């Protein structure tokens, strides 16, 4: 029985190891994916429900994170991207309200937004009348390019669009 090991490098620099054991049994393939990011059967179906932090920034006691949540599987899985903002209080990070959806639910391609160039812009401005203002631009696809900017701000102790 021969063993082949293929390695692919993900955008975050983590290595995924796919080990395929092939033998004399026709069509028998066993695939194991390290790091628990997904499990694929020989049909190519992926496990829906994965989440990945795709960007994070910290400035002046404020923090913002952008997380992609896989919403569908198949050859072109989709994702919902959310932004959350936090402030420092008594040594812990406390979230401002609820996370906000960037664009529409399921409106992004999982493989694009979690890829190397998926986040075009994730910037913050602190100070002024609002303690934190965020601007987000995501890659729609390689052919289409980046999205229009999505803006969020902290107002009244909550993260709001605009």
C-alpha positions as CSV (number, residue, x, y, z in Angstrom):
1,X,0.0,0.0,0.0
2,X,1.4,3.4,-1.0
3,X,1.0,6.6,0.9
4,X,0.9,10.0,-0.7
5,X,1.1,13.2,1.3
6,X,0.0,16.5,-0.2
7,X,0.4,19.8,1.5
8,X,-1.3,23.1,0.9
9,X,-0.5,26.4,2.6
10,X,-3.4,28.5,3.6
11,X,-3.4,32.3,3.7
12,X,-2.9,32.5,7.4
13,X,0.3,30.5,7.0
14,X,-1.1,27.3,8.6
15,X,-0.5,24.1,6.9
16,X,-3.2,21.7,6.0
17,X,-2.1,18.1,5.5
18,X,-4.2,15.9,3.5
19,X,-3.2,12.3,3.7
20,X,-4.6,10.0,1.2
21,X,-4.1,6.3,1.6
22,X,-4.6,4.3,-1.6
23,X,-4.3,0.6,-1.9
24,X,-5.4,-2.3,-3.9
25,X,-9.0,-1.7,-3.0
26,X,-10.5,0.2,-6.0
27,X,-11.8,3.6,-5.1
28,X,-11.0,3.5,-1.4
29,X,-9.8,6.8,-0.2
30,X,-9.3,8.0,3.4
31,X,-8.8,11.7,3.9
32,X,-7.8,13.4,7.1
33,X,-7.6,17.1,7.4
34,X,-5.4,18.5,10.2
35,X,-6.4,21.5,12.4
36,X,-10.1,20.7,12.3
37,X,-10.9,23.2,9.6
38,X,-13.0,20.9,7.5
39,X,-13.7,17.3,6.8
40,X,-14.2,16.3,3.2
41,X,-15.5,13.0,2.0
42,X,-14.5,11.6,-1.4
43,X,-17.6,13.4,-2.8
44,X,-16.1,16.9,-1.9
45,X,-18.9,17.9,0.5
46,X,-17.7,20.2,3.3
47,X,-18.8,20.7,6.8
48,X,-21.0,23.9,7.0
49,X,-20.7,25.9,10.2
50,X,-17.0,26.8,10.3
51,X,-16.0,30.2,11.6
52,X,-12.7,32.0,11.1
53,X,-11.5,35.4,12.3
54,X,-10.3,37.0,9.1
55,X,-9.1,40.4,10.6
56,X,-8.5,42.0,13.9
57,X,-7.2,45.4,15.0
58,X,-6.5,47.1,18.3
59,X,-6.0,50.8,18.9
60,X,-6.2,53.1,22.0
61,X,-8.0,50.6,24.2
62,X,-10.5,49.6,21.5
63,X,-10.6,46.4,19.5
64,X,-12.5,45.3,16.4
65,X,-12.7,41.8,14.9
66,X,-14.1,40.6,11.6
67,X,-15.3,37.0,11.5
68,X,-16.5,34.8,8.6
69,X,-19.2,32.2,9.3
70,X,-19.7,29.5,6.6
71,X,-23.4,29.4,5.6
72,X,-23.5,26.8,2.7
73,X,-21.3,24.0,1.4
74,X,-20.6,22.7,-2.1
75,X,-18.1,23.8,-4.7
76,X,-18.6,27.5,-4.0
77,X,-19.5,27.8,-0.3
78,X,-20.9,31.1,1.0
79,X,-20.3,33.0,4.2
80,X,-21.7,35.7,6.4
81,X,-19.2,38.2,7.6
82,X,-19.7,40.0,10.9
83,X,-17.9,42.9,12.6
84,X,-17.7,43.3,16.4
85,X,-16.2,46.1,18.4
86,X,-14.9,46.0,22.0
87,X,-13.6,48.4,24.7
88,X,-11.3,47.7,27.6
89,X,-13.0,47.7,31.0
90,X,-11.3,46.4,34.2
91,X,-8.7,44.5,32.3
92,X,-11.2,42.6,30.0
93,X,-12.6,43.2,26.6
94,X,-16.3,44.1,26.6
95,X,-18.3,44.1,23.4
96,X,-20.3,47.1,22.2
97,X,-23.8,45.7,21.6
98,X,-24.1,42.9,19.0
99,X,-21.9,42.1,16.0
100,X,-23.0,43.7,12.8
101,X,-23.4,41.9,9.4
102,X,-21.2,43.2,6.6
103,X,-23.3,43.3,3.5
104,X,-26.0,40.6,3.4
105,X,-26.2,37.2,5.2
106,X,-24.6,34.5,3.0
107,X,-23.5,37.3,0.6
108,X,-19.8,36.4,0.4
109,X,-17.8,33.5,-1.0
110,X,-16.1,31.6,1.9
111,X,-13.0,30.7,-0.1
112,X,-12.6,34.4,-1.2
113,X,-13.1,36.2,2.2
114,X,-11.0,33.7,4.1
115,X,-8.2,33.7,1.4
116,X,-5.0,35.6,1.3
117,X,-6.4,38.8,-0.2
118,X,-10.0,38.5,1.1
119,X,-9.9,41.6,3.3
120,X,-9.1,44.7,1.2
121,X,-9.5,47.2,4.0
122,X,-10.2,47.0,7.7
123,X,-9.4,50.3,9.3
124,X,-10.4,52.3,12.4
125,X,-10.5,55.9,13.4
126,X,-10.6,56.7,17.1
127,X,-11.4,59.9,18.9
128,X,-13.9,62.7,18.0
129,X,-17.6,62.5,18.8
130,X,-17.7,58.7,18.3
131,X,-15.1,56.6,20.0
132,X,-14.6,54.2,17.1
133,X,-15.4,54.3,13.4
134,X,-14.6,51.3,11.2
135,X,-14.4,50.9,7.4
136,X,-14.5,47.5,5.8
137,X,-13.9,46.5,2.2
138,X,-13.9,42.8,1.2
139,X,-12.9,41.0,-2.0
140,X,-16.0,40.0,-3.9
141,X,-14.1,37.7,-6.2
142,X,-10.9,37.8,-8.2
143,X,-12.7,38.9,-11.3
144,X,-15.0,41.5,-9.7
145,X,-12.5,43.0,-7.2
146,X,-13.3,44.7,-3.9
147,X,-16.7,45.7,-2.5
148,X,-17.8,49.2,-1.9
149,X,-16.8,50.3,1.6
150,X,-19.1,49.4,4.6
151,X,-18.9,51.8,7.5
152,X,-19.7,51.1,11.2
153,X,-19.5,53.3,14.3
154,X,-20.0,53.1,18.0
155,X,-22.9,55.2,19.1
156,X,-24.8,55.0,22.4
157,X,-22.7,52.1,23.5
158,X,-23.6,50.0,20.5
159,X,-22.0,49.2,17.1
160,X,-24.2,50.7,14.4
161,X,-24.1,50.8,10.6
162,X,-23.1,54.2,9.1
